[in-house]
Amino acid sequence: VASVVPVDKVLHWGAYGVLAGLWLWALEFRRAWLAWCIPTAFGAFDEWHQSHVPGRTSDPGDVVADALGAATLLALWWAFSVWKKRPRP
């Protein structure tokens, strides 16, 4: 049975979600947009770097997975923060 999403994309998604979470924490939850931009830019730079390393290939799909992983974490953080502030009966 073939996988719908390649495992490496799932790993990129998860790793860059964690990276975004660490940046969010480091920025004290005040600059969520930077917590997305920094890991996404790092992922793009990493893929560019890999294109210059013999035996490695660059895959734009990895940058997309990186950006989506970071965005997923930030969306979950936002949803949780809204849920936490909801009025309680």
ABEGO torsion letter per residue (X at the ends): XBBABBAAAAAAAAAAAAAAAAAAAAAGGABAAAAAAAAAAAAAAAAAAAAABBGBBBBAAAAAAAAAAAAAAAAAAAAAAAAAABBBX
